[in-house]
Amino acid sequence: MKRSWETLSQLSGGVYAKTDFEKAAYRLVTEQVLYSADRHARSAYHLIETYLADFAAALEPLGIRLERNAHYRYVVALPTHGEGTPVTLEETLLILVLRQRYDEAMRQGQIEDQGEVLVELPELQEAYQALIGRPMPEVGTLRLLVRALKRWSVCRLLEREGDDPQPFRIMVRPAIVEIVGAQWLQRLDQHNRDDDDVDDLAAGAEAAAAEDDDDVSA
């Protein structure tokens, strides 16, 4: 049975106030993922980690379940129902390609310390052609798409440093494994029904995603 935030505050001996629990719950719902590695999210993550069962019980009536990755230290709020913010075809394709690149890096053992994967633009360009048979979006459009995907906390931009010819790189974050699942293929299928021109794109992305899910779960 869920304990109230007031009760948890008292049990903490005054270390946490009622508002600390409220703010942490709100952040988790709005940001969907909280990483211990992120300085601005560290306090909220540690609070949720300590009282995980209580936060899970509080969010369950909202149709949200919690998952915690103890190895890379992040917590994810996953909606039970797939409906949510409308997603464009371009956003859907990019996030599916990034998921495939993440899974490939896992197979190759190319994971950074915090469970992240660095994706170079030439690599991404090749993946677009191989997986969905279309060119990667132009740099300006791609930058906007990556920023849009930040709402799911699955990737971030790394701006150019020094003489790097690439304008930026993309760091894919580990929660993409939990966030990008079957519901994203359903979104792609919806685009498929709305636009006959994406039939082949959907087939290629679904086949790649299915193969990657089998490899990751093996």
C-alpha positions as semicolon CSV with decimal commas, in nm:
position;residue;x (nm);y (nm);z (nm)
1;M;0,000;0,000;0,000
2;K;0,131;0,345;-0,092
3;R;0,266;0,555;0,191
4;S;0,198;0,926;0,173
5;W;0,476;1,173;0,093
6;E;0,420;1,319;0,439
7;T;0,478;0,978;0,599
8;L;0,793;0,921;0,395
9;S;0,923;1,262;0,492
10;Q;0,879;1,174;0,858
11;L;1,045;0,834;0,809
12;S;1,344;1,006;0,653
13;G;1,399;1,192;0,977
14;G;1,354;1,526;0,807
15;V;1,620;1,461;0,542
16;Y;1,351;1,492;0,274
17;A;1,052;1,723;0,280
18;K;0,710;1,639;0,136
19;T;0,781;1,875;-0,151
20;D;1,099;1,683;-0,239
21;F;0,890;1,374;-0,312
22;E;0,636;1,575;-0,510
23;K;0,903;1,742;-0,722
24;A;1,085;1,415;-0,789
25;A;0,764;1,244;-0,900
26;Y;0,675;1,535;-1,127
27;R;1,022;1,538;-1,283
28;L;1,013;1,167;-1,349
29;V;0,675;1,187;-1,521
30;T;0,765;1,491;-1,733
31;E;1,122;1,390;-1,823
32;Q;1,046;1,013;-1,837
33;V;1,405;0,918;-1,751
34;L;1,629;1,034;-1,466
35;Y;1,998;0,945;-1,484
36;S;2,221;0,943;-1,180
37;A;2,505;1,053;-1,409
38;D;2,327;1,383;-1,483
39;R;2,418;1,640;-1,223
40;H;2,081;1,817;-1,242
41;A;1,890;1,488;-1,194
42;R;2,114;1,317;-0,939
43;S;1,926;1,420;-0,624
44;A;1,585;1,322;-0,766
45;Y;1,725;0,991;-0,888
46;H;1,867;0,901;-0,547
47;L;1,539;0,988;-0,377
48;I;1,338;0,772;-0,617
49;E;1,592;0,491;-0,592
50;T;1,559;0,490;-0,213
51;Y;1,179;0,488;-0,216
52;L;1,126;0,311;-0,548
53;A;0,832;0,097;-0,436
54;D;0,650;0,403;-0,301
55;F;0,699;0,600;-0,622
56;A;0,587;0,298;-0,825
57;A;0,272;0,271;-0,616
58;A;0,202;0,643;-0,651
59;L;0,233;0,641;-1,031
60;E;0,053;0,314;-1,097
61;P;-0,297;0,471;-1,085
62;L;-0,180;0,708;-1,361
63;G;-0,102;0,415;-1,588
64;I;0,274;0,453;-1,541
65;R;0,513;0,179;-1,438
66;L;0,870;0,229;-1,322
67;E;1,181;0,042;-1,426
68;R;1,523;0,092;-1,273
69;N;1,852;-0,002;-1,435
70;A;2,080;-0,069;-1,138
71;H;2,391;-0,110;-1,353
72;Y;2,379;0,223;-1,538
73;R;2,175;0,384;-1,260
74;Y;1,871;0,538;-1,418
75;V;1,497;0,508;-1,364
76;V;1,233;0,515;-1,639
77;A;0,864;0,602;-1,625
78;L;0,687;0,392;-1,888
79;P;0,324;0,455;-1,984
80;T;0,111;0,143;-1,978
81;H;-0,080;0,264;-2,282
82;G;0,100;0,355;-2,603
83;E;-0,089;0,676;-2,680
84;G;0,099;0,995;-2,619
85;T;0,244;1,301;-2,785
86;P;0,210;1,285;-3,166
87;V;0,538;1,185;-3,330
88;T;0,639;1,266;-3,687
89;L;0,758;1,004;-3,933
90;E;1,105;1,163;-3,934
91;E;1,130;1,143;-3,554
92;T;1,009;0,782;-3,559
93;L;1,263;0,676;-3,819
94;L;1,552;0,850;-3,644
95;I;1,477;0,697;-3,305
96;L;1,447;0,349;-3,458
97;V;1,779;0,391;-3,640
98;L;1,946;0,511;-3,319
99;R;1,805;0,209;-3,134
100;Q;1,959;-0,018;-3,398
101;R;2,295;0,157;-3,366
102;Y;2,280;0,120;-2,988
103;D;2,207;-0,251;-3,012
104;E;2,489;-0,299;-3,263
105;A;2,731;-0,120;-3,030
106;M;2,622;-0,350;-2,748
107;R;2,703;-0,652;-2,961
108;Q;3,043;-0,504;-3,044
109;G;3,119;-0,403;-2,686
110;Q;3,145;-0,035;-2,779
111;I;2,956;0,103;-2,479
112;E;3,081;0,408;-2,286
113;D;3,116;0,403;-1,907
114;Q;2,765;0,537;-1,844
115;G;2,606;0,297;-2,092
116;E;2,604;0,552;-2,373
117;V;2,694;0,497;-2,738
118;L;2,859;0,757;-2,961
119;V;2,719;0,770;-3,314
120;E;2,918;0,948;-3,584
121;L;2,728;1,117;-3,868
122;P;2,889;0,905;-4,146
123;E;2,785;0,595;-3,952
124;L;2,432;0,730;-3,916
125;Q;2,416;0,808;-4,287
126;E;2,510;0,451;-4,372
127;A;2,253;0,316;-4,128
128;Y;1,975;0,520;-4,289
129;Q;2,055;0,376;-4,630
130;A;2,096;0,020;-4,504
131;L;1,790;0,010;-4,279
132;I;1,529;0,224;-4,449
133;G;1,670;0,299;-4,792
134;R;1,660;0,676;-4,771
135;P;1,925;0,941;-4,710
136;M;1,992;1,079;-4,366
137;P;1,820;1,414;-4,307
138;E;2,029;1,724;-4,379
139;V;2,239;1,846;-4,089
140;G;2,009;2,130;-3,989
141;T;1,702;1,907;-3,992
142;L;1,889;1,630;-3,810
143;R;1,993;1,871;-3,536
144;L;1,629;1,969;-3,481
145;L;1,519;1,605;-3,479
146;V;1,777;1,509;-3,215
147;R;1,666;1,800;-2,999
148;A;1,306;1,684;-3,037
149;L;1,401;1,334;-2,922
150;K;1,548;1,475;-2,601
151;R;1,195;1,478;-2,458
152;W;1,232;1,099;-2,420
153;S;1,586;1,130;-2,280
154;V;1,724;0,882;-2,534
155;C;1,997;1,093;-2,697
156;R;2,187;1,420;-2,682
157;L;2,400;1,632;-2,911
158;L;2,775;1,665;-2,875
159;E;2,881;1,980;-3,055
160;R;3,193;1,995;-3,268
161;E;3,527;2,027;-3,089
162;G;3,850;2,155;-3,240
163;D;3,911;2,052;-3,601
164;D;3,641;1,785;-3,611
165;P;3,482;1,804;-3,960
166;Q;3,150;1,686;-3,820
167;P;2,922;1,967;-3,695
168;F;2,812;1,741;-3,409
169;R;2,787;1,381;-3,296
170;I;2,500;1,201;-3,130
171;M;2,531;1,032;-2,793
172;V;2,265;0,764;-2,756
173;R;2,161;0,708;-2,396
174;P;2,096;0,365;-2,242
175;A;1,726;0,416;-2,164
176;I;1,659;0,390;-2,538
177;V;1,638;0,014;-2,472
178;E;1,333;0,062;-2,246
179;I;1,178;0,357;-2,429
180;V;1,196;0,235;-2,787
181;G;1,000;-0,086;-2,812
182;A;0,694;-0,223;-2,984
183;Q;0,494;0,098;-2,953
184;W;0,739;0,275;-3,182
185;L;0,686;0,012;-3,449
186;Q;0,314;0,070;-3,403
187;R;0,371;0,439;-3,460
188;L;0,563;0,357;-3,775
189;D;0,279;0,130;-3,885
190;Q;0,036;0,419;-3,830
191;H;0,246;0,638;-4,058
192;N;0,242;0,347;-4,301
193;R;-0,139;0,346;-4,304
194;D;-0,148;0,722;-4,346
195;D;0,105;0,733;-4,629
196;D;0,151;0,448;-4,877
197;D;0,498;0,581;-4,968
198;V;0,646;0,459;-4,642
199;D;0,559;0,090;-4,689
200;D;0,915;-0,011;-4,769
201;L;1,057;0,209;-4,493
202;A;0,830;0,045;-4,238
203;A;0,920;-0,304;-4,353
204;G;1,293;-0,235;-4,333
205;A;1,280;-0,069;-3,992
206;E;1,054;-0,338;-3,844
207;A;1,278;-0,617;-3,969
208;A;1,589;-0,448;-3,825
209;A;1,419;-0,381;-3,492
210;A;1,294;-0,737;-3,464
211;E;1,643;-0,872;-3,532
212;D;1,797;-0,638;-3,272
213;D;1,540;-0,731;-3,006
214;D;1,620;-1,099;-3,060
215;D;1,994;-1,031;-3,028
216;V;1,961;-0,818;-2,714
217;S;1,734;-1,068;-2,538
218;A;1,950;-1,365;-2,632
